[in-house]
Amino acid sequence: MDIPAANQSQTASEPWAGQNGWSPASPQAAPYNPFPNLKHLSLGSPSDQRPCVELLHQPSQFCQSDNICHSALQAYNADQSLQQNIPVSHLSPMVPSASQDRIIPPCSLPLRNEGTQPRKPFQMPFYSPYSPFQAVSPPSQPAYTHHESLNGPQSPRQKHLPISSPSFAQCASQSAHFSPQPSFKREASHHQASPTSPTQQQPQWMLQQHSGETTKQFVPCAAEQDGSFTPQSPSSESRYGLDPELLPSVVKVLAEDRAEWEDKVFVSEPFSRLPPLATTSCVVEDRGSASPCAIRSTSYCVPCEGQTALLSRLPLGALVTPLAKQKAGEKPLPVLNEEECITGCSWCSASMCPAMSWQDCGQRFYCPFCGKLSEVPWQHYQPTKGVEGFRVDKDKRPELSLGSYEILGSQKGEAAALLLAIDVSPSALRGGHLEFATQQILSLLTSLNREDGDDLSDVRVGLMTYDSRIHLYDLSPTLSRPHMLVITETEDLQLPVKEGLLVSLKDCIHGIDSVLQLIPQFGAECGSSDGVPMELPVKAGLAVLQALNCPGKLLIFHTAPLTEMTHTNSTSGFFGSNKPKSIFQPSEPVVSLAKQCVSQGCRVHLFLLCQQDVGGAWPGHIPYLTGGALYTYSHLQGELDRERFSTDLNRITETDAGFKAELRIFVSKDLRVSGCYGLFIPGSSPSQVNMASLDELTTLAVELAHSRGVDETRGVAIQTVLSYSTQTGDRRTRVHTLTLRCSRHLQDAFRQYQAQTLLTFYCKKIYCAVLERPLQELREELQTDITEALASYRKHCCSASVSAGQLILPQYLRALPVYINSLRKSEVLLPGLRSSVHQRLQQRCQVLSMDVHSTCRHFYPLLLPLPLSADGPGLPDSEEALRCSAASLEPTRLYLVHAPLTLLLWVGTQVPASTLVELFNTSCFSSLPSGETKLPFLENPLSISVQSLISKLNTQAPRARKLWVVKQGDTCEEALQRHLVEDKSPNGGASYADFLYHLHVNSVRLLQ
């Protein structure tokens, strides 16, 4: 399905520090594989894809070979259609055991009719009956009846009308060069999941035909089989005849979840049910289990046995956002004094939580994380009551009754500082960026100084400039003017003074003002070298923070070309080389410097103000490994980049962050932490992570594995303990505990997975591995995992009434295929020709730093239709979003595409001239601006409302964005095509319909 690069190896290379996350140093024992034959099933290109079944060339063979007739086959000619039922006795491996005898009506794959000539596709609407077992029989043909299964004759309620899929032999023999998918419309509603008892039934998806219509089998025409077939509409045809309009829709799934939870209260308590999706706004009430905003488990029902967990083929783990912000309407996080809080486990150091069970009338408690008993100090002793054994003071103590709380330490450290480093090399002075940059810095500091009573008004600030040397400034208020201290020996930095390098903002604002005004007037004699090593300002800033023993934010404003750091700028072999991609990994000096920043709590933000592309080694490793970020501006002298620079600068200083952070992860004694993935430097253990800083969006993926069988009655507990320093120097410990139930039934685990959580988990795990392993191998591994999961669900959780032509998906994983396909063909895993290596590395780190909500929006953006006039319908919101497909775009409308990193405005060629005048102040479509644009502020309701919507969406983005205006048919429309994730992507990624079909075919093939 993808276009792989040449000479890509399938052998993983040695990972750097556990793939930017933690992985076991020693190889684990080979896990049990219930699907050993998947290795020959692939979604790759024709050169590496093996057919699912034997390749057949003659149509007459379709009915002669019984081993390929997976459902009722139909032969079609120009005059009439003929339906023929074929026994499906060869599907016996799909029949579950007697103990799993459940009737689960599945979803059938909706198909398009195809004949010998291209023709208008046959549309089949979804049918969602209220009775989950209603059979549908069109008057033009008899009802379809299964043959007796291994479980005996079926009752009449087990009869269905499946929509027969294309012959797997035909589809597997076709070329893998997919054409973009057909038009997408809206999808009918799905049933909600029933309770998780294994004896209860799943909701079904069923298709109904119109009266007088017959179901026709997709049979490729001769022209298509010999490779000469050309779709009549390359932007809307599905390679395999599936109708994407009837496939599961992300938009519908999100709308259903909003209808259930929007503006309502979700009670988070031990063993609670599935929480609302991360994209749904609701209030969370903590009643003993952490909010899903802080800890979101991949499955809210953990299999009791490790073998059962392996059978699901889905990861077991959690997504952790330790400093998640409380939403409006939620109670603030309680803060306890260290002396008043009950001490946690004395054996494993886990913090006190509701998962601890009390014994001996409250004298001891059982720790679920290590399985040992600890004595309660006499100062904190209280008796227990009732058969449950709860302490009498449970409701008065947050550590006993709430899943999340914070402990204020008794010791206070140094407050975090703000250190500014400005490039004054000759190329920076010639570039013309310094004057604007220094004005914005001064404006920022002036606004912070005016915020009386705010913590930032007393922040200590330092200033330095650099070229090939370091210029420090003594900002002591006792001096009449700041003194410049020049350091020429940059190999071994020795600070001449310590006092005056960091001064309270209110005491040094005038001194900084005078220096910033003089910086643009520096002469070229300040330095003679245009090449500046990126480590130089980082080392100098780190030395200042170490000398004064305080954490802080280091903001570097760089313009000069970056010199290469022990690596060449060659990009050959990034996607096809069999060698480890060492030139794209952080070098040893960079990792060593980043570790020093972590230990000191130095958060680095790098602003690249140069107009040209950055050369040499990629400079973003240190910023992202320290919790900061990299900001690039191609034309800072332009108005759009200047606005973005100002917004980014203000957000950095206003964002509340934790410094010198240590995250410890505890899980029940029968489980273990097998991996941790995110933007950090891995340590010796995956259960302990050290970070220079983190903020409210910092999210890590934690992978769990079974050590032994889990006690079903006790459940599973996951606890994260974050120790960090605040902006003011307070040392705090934030505790989150999530309690999950367990089950011995595999279907219970499947029912408690959510597609958004799995997408984020897979994204963080795979994006951490792209620097060490071939991209083709990662894409195939992702496809394999999902295919095996669908096959496992089909085999172990479905009854014998399921035919091979019916699509089976768990209720809350309906959106998983489109999410996974979007991840597989993303710019990081399937790079386009117009994306540089630096751009892909930048996007990788940006996505890795996102939370669940932003990650889902990145891989499936919001496509919002805009009104054509103020008299029309109001501005859209997320409830009115359309499917991300070109078929959703009408030439008479305007659409806004909202993703965390991109904001696009698509304008159709037939938009009324009055709308163009109200929004763009022009009536001619050809004269509209294209590309990066700023909409004019016009005094009319339509312009005001659209500007308001754009401002609202920008507040939801993690960083400032520029608006792109994309005109229909324009060359820049490729930027929009990348975000229409249900279509075939410009870089060769398959469409959603074709990807789902391959998942279905391969999952059924595994059970043969």
N, C-alpha and C positions, 0 to 999 in steps of 0.2 A: 504493500500500500504506500510505502514511502519510497523515495528515491535515494538509496544509500550511496555513500561515497565509495569510490573504488578502493580496494585493498584494505578494507576495514577488518581488523582482527576481531575474533570472538573470544579472545583470551584476555581476561582482565589483568591489568598491570598492578604493580605494587601501589596501594593507595597511600596518599599523603595523610598521615595522622588520622587514619580511620575515616577517610572520605569526608573530611571537614565535619565529621561527627565522630562518635565512638563506635568502634566495632571490635569484636573479640580479637585478641592478638593471636590466639591459637585457633586453628580450624575446628569447628564443631563437628560432631558426628553427623553423617548423612541422614537427613530426616526421611521419614517414611513418605514415599511418593505413590499415591493411589493412581496416578495417571502417568505411567512410564513412557507412553508413546507420543507425548506431545511434541517432542523435539523436532518432528518433521512437519509440524503445522506452523505456518508462518503467514504474516501479513506483509512480507517483503516484496521486493520487485520480482519480475518474472525470472530473473537470473538465479534467485535463491529461493523461490517459493516452490514447494512441492504440492501437487494437487492433493485434495482431501481424499479422493477416491481415484480409481483407475480412469485414465483418460479414454473417453469413447468418442469416435468420430461419426458414426452413423446413427441417425435418429432412431432407427429400428432397434438398436441395442438397448435403448432406455427401458423398454418393457421386457426384454429378454433376460437381462441380468437382474436377478432378484436381490442381489446384495447392494444395489444402489437405489432401490425404490424405497425411500424413507417415508413416504406418505402417498396419498392418492395422487397418481400421476395423470396428467391430461395431455392429449395430443391435439394440436390446433392446426387447422388449415383455413383457407380464405373463405370457405363456404359454411362450415359448421364446426362446432366444438364437441368433443367427446371426453367424458370423464370415465376413468377406469379405476376401480379400487384394487389395490395390490396388498396382499397380506404383509403384515409388519412383524412377523414372528422373529425376525433377526434382531429386533430391538429389545430382546429379553434382558440384556444387562441393565436396562433402564428401570426395570421393575424392582421396587424396593422390597424389603423383607416384610413378613406378615405383621411385624410389630409396628411398621411404618405405613400401614394401610390407611392412607388419607386421600380424600378426593380434592384435588387442587386444580381447578380449571385454569388453564394457562392463557397466555396471549399468543395469538397467531401472527406470524410475520405478514404484514400487509404488502401485497404485490401489485405491480402494474401489469396490464395485459400487453403482451408483445407479439406481433405477428411477423410475417415475412417482410412487411413494409412498415416504416415508421408511421405511427398513428397516434391519435390523442389518447393519453393514458386513461385507464379506467379507475375512477376514484372510489374508494371504499371508506365510508365513515366508520368511526368507532361505534360499537354498541356496548353500552354498560348497563345491563339489566339490574334491577334491584334484587332479583333472585340470583344468587351467585351460581346457580346450576341450571339456568334456563337454556335449553337447546334451541337453536334457530335452524329452520329448514325452509329455504326458498321454495316457492311453488314449482319452479322450473326443474328441480332435481330432487331426488330422494335424500333423506337425511343420512349423514355419514355415520356408520356404525363400526366401532372397533371390533376386531376379532377378540376372542376370549384371551385374557392375559393369564399369567401364571397364578394369579390370585383367584381365578375362577371367573364365571360369567359376570358381566357388569350389569348393574341396575340401569333402568331407563334414565336416571338422573345423571349417569356418567357419560351420556352421549353428547358429542359436540359436533360442531361444523367447523373443522379446521380449514384455514386458507392454505392450500398446499403450497409449499415452497418450491423454488426451482430445483431441478435435479442437482444434487451436490456435484455429480460428475461433470455436468455441463458448466456449472459456475466455477469449479476449480480449474477447468481447462482453459478458461478465458484469460486474456491478458490482464496483468495487474495494473495497467495504466488506466486509472479510473477517470471517468469524466465527472465533472461537478454534478451535484445531486439535484433532484427535481425540486419543484416549488414546494415550499413549506406553508402550511396554513395553521389552523388551530386544532387542538386535540381535545377529544371529549374527556370528561372527568373519569378518574379512577376510583376504585373503592378504597376505603381506609383499611388498614391492617386490623385483623382480629386479634384478640388476646393471644398471648404467647404460649398457651398450652399446646403441646405437640399433637394432641388429638384433635384440635380445631383446625378449621380450613382456611386457606389463603383466599384473598380476593382474586377475581379473574379479570382478564382482559379478553374480549370477544369481539369479533367483527360480524356485522350484519350486512347482507346484500340488499340492494333495492329489489322490489318485486319484478319478476320477469327477467332478472339478470342471473347469469351463471358464473361460477367461479372458473377461471381459466388458468391453466398452468403456463408459467413463463418458459417459453422455448426459444432460445436464441435463433435468429435467422441465419441463413447460410452465409450472408455477407459478414455478419459479426463473428461467426465461428472461424472464418478464414482470415480475420484480421482487417478486412476492408470496411468494416462498419464505422460510420461516422454519426454521432448523435445529431439530431436535428437542432437541439438547443444545448450547446456545451455547458451552459451555466445552470441547467436545471435537470439534466438527465442522470438517473442512477444507473450504474453499471449493471446491476443485477436485477433491475426491474422493481425494486422495492419502492413503495410510496412513502417518502419521509413524512408526509403530512400526517400519517397515522402512527408514526413511531412515538415512543414516550418522549414527552417534552419537558425540558427544564423549566420553562416558563409556567407550565401547568403545575408542576410539582411545587414550585415556589408559591404560586397563588393558593394552592390548597393549604400549605403550611401557614401562610398569612391569615387565611380565613379561619384557621383553627386557633391561632395564638396571638395575632396582632393585638396590641394594647391589652392583653390579658396577663394573668399572673401564673407563672410556672413555679410550682413548689418543688424545690430541690431537697429531697430527703433521701436517706439510705434506701437502696434498692428501688429507686424511682424509675419511671419509664423513660422512653426516649425524650430528650429535650427538644425544644423548637430548633429549627435550622439557624445557623449563624447569621443568615441574611434576613431573618425575621425579627422585628423589633418587639420585644415583650419584657415585662418586669419579672425578675427572678427573686423568689423569696427563699432565703437560706433557712432550712430546717434540719440541719445536720449533715448536709453534703454540699460540696463546693459548687458554685455556679458554673454552668457550661462555658461561660466566658473565660473562666480561669483554667479549668481542666475539662476537656471534652474527650471522652473515651471513643475509640474506634467502634467498639461494641459495648452496649450496656448490659450484656449478658455474656459472661465469660464461660467458655467450655470447661467442664471440670477436669477433663483429661487432656494431656498434651496431644495424644493421637487425634482426638476429636477436633482440636484447634487446627492441626495440620490438615485435616480433611477439608476444612472450610476454604483453605488456600488464600484466605484474607488475613491481613496483618492484625495482630493483637497489640494494642498500645494506646497511647493518649497524646493529645496535643495540649501543651502547657503554655499558658500566658500568665506568668507570675504576677505582673503588675497591671493586670486588666483593670480598666477604669469602670467604676460603678455607673450604671445608667441612671437617667433621670427617673425618679420615683422609687428607686431602691434605697434601702437603708445603708448609711455609710458603714464602712468596715470598722468594727470595734477595735480600739487600741488599748492594750493592757500593759501595765507596768511589769517589768521583769520579775520584781520581788513578789507580786501578787499572783502571778500565773502558776498553775500547778505544773510541776516538773514532769517532763515526759519520761520515756523509757530510759532506764539507767544502763541498758545493755546495748541497744542499737542507736540511741540518741534521737529516736523519733519523737516528735512533739505530741503533746496531749491533744486528743481529738475524740469525737463521739464513737469512733470505732473501737476504742479501748473498752474492755469489759471488766467489771468490778467483781471482786471476790472477797470473801472473809469480811463481810459487812463493811466494805470500803477500805480495808487496810492494805489490800494489794489490787493490782490490775493486770490484766492479760494484754500483752502487746501483739496485735495481729501481724506485725512486720517482722518480728523475730521469734514469736511464739514463746516468749519467756514471761515470768511474773516479776513485777517490780513493787517494792515497798513504797508506800505513800508517806512523805515526810509528815511529822506530827503537826506542823504548822498548817498543812493543807488538808488534814483529815476531816471527812464528813461521813456519816453513816449512809447506808443504802436503804431503799425501801421497795416494796413490791416484789413480785416474782421476776420482773425484768432485771432487778438489781441496779436501778439507777440511783445516783446520789441525790440526796435531798436538796442540794443546792445546784442541781443541773441547770435549771432555767435561769439562774442568776450568773452563771459563768459561761462566757462565750466559748471557751475552749472545750466545754463539755456538751454544748448544745448546738454549735454552729460549725459549718464546714470550712469557713474562712475567718481568720482573725489575724491581728498583728500585735507583735510584742515590741514595746519600746525599751531598748537597752539602757542600762544605767550609765554607761560610759558614752561620752560624746567626743567625736573627732573633729578634725578641721573641716570647715565648710568648703564646698567645691568652688573652684575658681574658673574664671573665663579668660583664656589666653588667646591673643590675636597675633598671627604671624602673616606678614605681608611681603610678597615678592617685589623687590626693587631692583632687579637685574636690568641691564640695558634694554633687553627686548621687552620687558614689562613697562619700562618708561616710554619706549617708543610706541607701544601698542595703544595707548590712550585709554586704558581701562582703569588706571589707578585713581584718577580723579573721581569717577563715579563710585568706585568701590569704597574709597575713604569717606565720601559723603554719606553713603548708606550705613557704614559702620558708625559714624558719628551720630547719625539720626537714630540708630538703634540704641546706642548708649545713652543718648539724651532722653529717650522715652523711658528707658529703664530707670534712670535717675529720678524721673518725675513720679514714679509709682510709689508713693509714700505708703509705708506699711507692708509692702510686698517684699518677699524674701530676696528678689532680684535687685532691689534697690541697694542692698548692703553687700552685694557680691563683690569679691575681690577680682580686679581686672589687671591683666598684664599685657604689654605690647612689645613686639619685636619685629624687625625687618631683616631681610636676608637677601644676599645674592650668592657669591661664593664664600661669603663670610656671614657671621651672625652679629646683628646690632641689637643689643638689649637697651632698655630705657629705664632709668631710675626715676620713678614717678612719686617719690616721697613728697608729701605736702610741705615739708619744711624747706624744700628747695625752691628758689625763685622760678626756675624753669627746669624741665626734665633734662637729664644728662644721658648722652648716648655712650654706651660701652661696647666697643668693637672687639669681637673675638675672631682672630684669624686662624688659630689652631683648632680646626673643626674635627680632627680625628679623635682627640681626647678632650672633650669639652670640660673646661674648668671655669666656673662662674666667678667673676671678680668680686661681686657683692651678692647678698641675699636680700637685705632690706631694700624695699622700694621697688622690687620687681613685681610684686603683687600687692596692690593697694585697693582699699575700699573705693568703690565707684564714686561715691559722693565726695571723696577727698581728692580724686585725681581726674575728674572729668575735664577740668580746664587744661591740665597738662596734656591729656590725650588729645584734646581739641587742637592745641598748638602743633603737636607732632603730626597729626593727620593732615593738617593744612599744608605742612611743609613737604610731606612725602612725595606728592606729584612733581615737586620742583627739584627733586634730587638730580644731581648731574650724573653723567655716565662714568665719572671717575669713581663712583661708589663700588664699582665692580667691573671686571673685564671679561668675565665668563658668562656666556649665555646658557650653558648647560648646568643645571642645578640638580644634584641628587635629591630624590624625594625624601630620603632618610634624614637630610640635614635639618629642616625645620622641625621634624618630629623629635629628633634627638635633643635639639635645643629646648623645645617646649617640655619634653619629659624631664630634662635636667632641672628646669625651673621648678616643676611640681615636686620632684624628689627632694630638692634642696629645702623646700618649705613644708614637705611632708603633707601634701594635700592632694585630693583628686581634682578633676576638672575637665572642662571641654576645651580642646585645642582646635581653633578654627584657622585653617591655612588658606590663604588667597594667592593662588599661583598662576603665573602667566607664562614664564619662560618654558621652552621645550624641556621635557624631562630626559635626563640621561638614562641609558640602559643600565640595569642593575644585574650584572653577571650573566645576563641572557641576551640573546640576539632578538631582533625584531622579526625573524622569519616566522611565517604562519603556515608554512608548508607542513602537511601531515597532521593538522589539528583534527581533521575529520577522517582521514584515511590511514594514518600511520599506525603501524603495529607497535611502535615504541611508546613508552609512557609520555604523556604530554607535560614534560617537565618545564617547558618554557612558559606554560600557562599556570603553573603552580607557584605559590609564594616561595621565594628562595630562602635559604637558611638564615641569612642576615635579616630578612624581612620578618620571618617567624620569630626570631630571637628578639627583635625590637618590639614586635607586637606582644610578646609575652611580658616584656618589661612594662608596657603600657597597661596590660591587664592587672599586673600586680600593684601598680600605682593607681589604677582607676582613671586612666587618661583616655578620654573619648575623643577620637580624631575625626574632624569633618574637613574634607578637602574640596575646595572650590577651584575648578579649572576655568580660568577666564580667557584662555587663548582662543583665537579664532580658528586656527587650523586644528586638524585632528591630532590627538595626543600620540606622540611617537614613543618608541622604546617599550619597555616593560609596562604592563598595565599597573596604574598607580593605586588601584582601589583595594588591594589586599589589606593593608594596615587599617584604613578607615573602617571597613566592614568587620574585620576581626576584633575591633575594639568597640563595637556597638555604634559607630558613626556611619557615615555615608560619603559617597562621591557625587559631586554635582558638577555637571559639565555645561558650558554655555558656548555655543558656536559664534554668536555675534552679540557680545555684551553691549555693543554700542546701539543695538536695535532696541526699540521700545518693548517688544515682547520679552526678550531675554532679561531686560532690566527689571521688569515687573516680576518675573519669575525669581530672579536673584534676590530681590527685596523680600518676597514672600518666604522663600526658603530660609533666609537669614533670620527673619523674625520667628519662624516656627522652631528653629533650632534652639534659640534662647528661651522660648516660652515653654517648650516641652519639658515636662517634669521627668526626671530620670533618676535611676539608682546607680550608685558607683560602688566599686570594689565588691561586686556581687558574687555570692557563692550559692549555687543551687544544688540541693541534695534531694534525691528522689528515693522514696521508700515504697516498696510494694509488699503484698502479703508474702509470708514466708515460703509459700509453695510456688511463687513466681520469682523471676529475676529480670533485671533490666539488661537486655541484650544489645541495645544500641540507642544512641541519642544523636539527633541530626538538627543542624541549624548553623548559624553564623557564630562560631566560637572556636577557640583552640582546644582540641580534645586533650583530656588529661589521662590519667592512668586507669580511671574507672568510668564506665558510662553513667553511673548513678550519681556522679558529682561533677559539676560544671562550674568553672570559674570564668567570669566575664568582667571586662573593664567597666561596662555600664549596660543598662537595658532600660527600655521605656515601656509604655502601655501597649505597644504593638508587638514587642519582641515575643516570638512564639517558637517553641522547640517541639520536635516530634520525638517521643519516647517509645521505643519498641520493647515489648515484653515477651517472655517465653516461659514455659512451664518447667519447673524443676521436678515436680511430682504432682500427683493428683490434688486438686483443690477440694476442700470441704464444702459441700453444697450448702450446708446450713449456715456457715459463717460468712460466705460470700468472699469478695475480694476488695481490698482497700488499697488505694493509691494516694500517697501523700507527697507533696512538694514543700520544701522548707527553703525559703529564700532569705538569706542574710545580706543586707546591703546598707549603704550609707545614703542619706538623703542630701538634698542640696545644701541644707543648713548644717550638715555634719552629724545628725542623729543616726545612731545605729539601730536599725529595726530588723525584725524577723517576721516575714509574712508566711503564714501556714495555710495551705489548701489541702483538704482531704475529700476524696471521692470514694463512695462505697458502692460497689456493683454486686448484683446477684449472680449466681452461677447456675448452670444447668448441664445435665448430661445429654440433652438432646441437641443435635446439631442445628435443627431448624430454629430453635430459640435464639441461638447466636446469630444466624442469618437475619432474623427479623429485627435485631437490635443494632444493625449497622446502618450508617447514614452515608450517602454518596459524597456530600461535601467534606465530611471528616476524612474519608478515605482519599479523596482527591488531594487534600492538603498534606496528608501523611505521605502519600506516594511522591508528591512534588518535592517535599523536603528531603526525603531519602534519596531520590534519584538525582536531584540537582546537586546534592552533596557528592555524588559519584561521577559527575560529568568531567571533572578534571583528571580522572585516573582511568576511566574505562571507555571503550569505544561507544559512541552514541548509538550505533545500530544495535549493539548488544543490549543496551539499556532499554531501547524501544521494544525489542523482542522479549526481553524479560518482563516488561510491564504487560505486554499483550498476553504472554503465557500465564501470568498470575491471574488475570481477569478471566481468561478462557477456562482455566482449571477451576476457578471459583464457580463459574456458571455451570460447568459440567458437574461439579460436586453437588451444587444445589439441585440440579436436575436429577441426579442419581439418588441422593439420600433424602430429599425433602418433597418429592413429587410422586404421585400415584402412577399406576400403570396406564391410566387413561390418557396420558400425555403422548402425543404423536411427535415424530421428529420434525414436522413442519411447524410446530408451535414454539413460540419464543417464551422462555421462562425466565423471569427476573424477580428477585425478592421485592417486596412492596416498597421499601425505602431505598432501594438501589436502582430505581427506574432511570434516574439521571446519570448513573455511573458510566455507562458506555460513552455518552457524549462528552462527559468530563474527561475521561481517560483518553479519548481520541484527541481532544483539544490539547492535553498535556503532551501526548506523543508527537504531535506536529507543531509544537511550540518552537519559537525561534531558537531556543537553547538546545533542544533535542533534534530538531530537523531544520537546520539553518537555511535561510534563504540566500540567494546570490548577492543581495544588496546589503547584507548585514555583516559588519566587520567583526573580527574576533573580540575587540574591545567592547563593542556594543552588546554582544552576547554575554560576555562576562559581567557587564554592568547589569543587564536584565536578570541574569541568574541571581546575583546578590540582592537585587531589589525585591525579587519574588521570595527569596528565602527569608527575608526580614519581615514578610507580611503575616498578618493573622489570618484566621480562617475566613472571615468575611471578605477581606481584600483579595485573598487567593481565589476564592470562587468567582468574584467579580472579574478578576484578571483572565481566567480561563473561560468564562462565559459572561461577556459584558452585557450591560443593559442597552437595549435598542428601543429608544423612546420616540414615538411619533409626535411631532410638534403641530400645534394648530396653525391653520393657514391665515387666520385673522383673529382679532380680539373678540369678534362676535361668535366664533365657533366654540368648541369644547375647551375646557380649562386646560391648564398645563398638565402633562402626564406625570405619573409617578411610577414607582416600580411595579405596581399592580397592572399597569397598562403596557408593560414591556412586551415586545414581540420576539419571536424566535430569531436567533442570529443566523439568518439566511438571506441570500439575495432575493429570494422569492417574497420576502416580507417587505421589500422596498417597492414603492409605487412611484412612478416618475412625476406624479402630481403632488407629492408630499415632501416634507422635510423631516429628517430623522436625526436624533442626537445619540451618539454611541458613547457610553460612559464606562470606562475602565480605570483602574487605579492609576495607570501610567499614561493614559491617552484620553483625549476628549475630541470627538469628531462630529462635525455637522455636515450631513449629506444633503445635497440639494438636487432634486430631480429636474429634468429638462423641461417639464411641463408645469412647474410651479407658477401660479398666477403672478402676473407682473405686479399687482397690488401688494402681494406678500413680500416680494423682493424689495419693493420701495420701502415698506414699513420696517423691514429687518436690515437691509443692506444699503438703503438709500440709493438704489439704482433699479431700473425697470428692465434692464437688458441682462439676460442670462450669461451671454458671452463676456460681459464686462465684469462679472463677479470676481472677487479675489479668490485665488486658489492656494491652498497650502496653509502655512502658519498665518493666522489672521486674528485681528482684534475687531469684534463687532462694534460698529459705531453706536453711541448712546443717542437714541432718537426719542423724541417726546411723543410716543404713541403707545397704547396699551400692549401691543404685541411685542415691541422691542423691550419694553420694561419687564414684561413677564418672562421673556426668554433670558434676558440678562440675569434676572433673579434666579431662575432655574439653574443657570450655569454657575452662579456664585454658590448656590446650595450644594451642587454636586462637587465643586472644588473643595468645599470644607470637608467632604467625606474622603478625599484623596489623601494618601500619606505624604505627598509632596506636590509642589506647584506644577501645573501643567499649562501648556499652550493649546489654544483652540485651533484645530485644523478644519478648514472648510474644504470639503471634497465635492466636486461637481460631477454629476453623472457623465460617464464617458471620458473624464479627464485622466491624464496619465497618473496623477497622484491617487487614483482610486484604489491602487494596490494597498495603500495604507488601511483602507476600509476592509478589503478582502481578508486581511489577516485576522480581523476581528469577527468575521462571519464564520464562526467556528463550525457550524453545521455543513458548510460548503467544503468543496475541495479547496485546499489552500494554495496560494501561488507558489509555495516552495515544494509542492508535490504531495502534501498530506492528503489522505483519503477523506471522503465525505463521511458524515455521521452514518448515513444509511448503509453505505458499503462496509464501513467498519463494523457496524452492528451485525450485518449479515455474516461477515467472516467470523465474528465471535460466536454466532449461533451455529454456523456450519462446523467449526472446529470443536466446539463444546459437545455437539452431538457425535462427531466423529470419535471423540475420546471414549465414548461409551459403547462403541461397536465391539 
